[in-house]
């Protein structure tokens, strides 16, 4: 006769939760955050480029 304790019943749930959390971490670490980082850097570069088109390059004026 098997004696199932509440702890034994939770083992599959813990494994599933751990697998889901690992999957979520991998998606965030190698999928979403690199795309966000490239977007932020690209957006900043675009903003600087637009300011330089409107206001001119940095540095002293004249010459």
SULTA-V659521 format. One record per pair of residues at least 4 apart in sequence whose C-alpha atoms are under 8 Angstrom apart, sorted by the first residue. I is the first residue (numbers start at 1). J is the second residue. D is the distance in Angstrom with one decimal. If there is no record, write none. Layout:
# SULTA-V659521
((I;J;D) (I;J;D))
This chain:
# SULTA-V659521
((4;8;6.1) (4;9;6.9) (5;9;6.6) (6;10;6.5) (7;11;6.7) (9;13;7.8) (10;14;6.1) (11;15;6.2) (12;16;6.1) (13;17;6.0) (14;18;6.0) (15;19;6.1) (16;20;6.1) (17;21;6.1) (18;22;6.1) (19;23;6.1) (20;24;6.1) (21;25;6.1) (22;26;6.2) (23;27;6.2) (24;28;6.1) (25;29;5.8) (26;30;5.7) (26;31;7.4) (27;31;5.0) (27;32;6.5) (28;32;4.9) (28;33;5.8) (29;33;5.9) (29;34;7.4) (30;34;6.4) (31;35;6.7) (32;36;6.2) (33;37;6.0) (34;38;6.2) (35;39;6.1) (36;40;6.1) (37;41;6.2) (38;42;5.9) (39;43;5.8) (40;44;6.1) (41;45;6.2) (42;46;6.1) (43;47;6.1) (44;48;6.2) (45;49;6.1) (46;50;6.2) (47;51;6.3) (48;52;6.2) (49;53;6.3) (50;54;6.3) (51;55;5.7) (51;56;7.4) (52;56;4.6) (52;57;5.2) (52;58;7.5) (53;57;7.6))
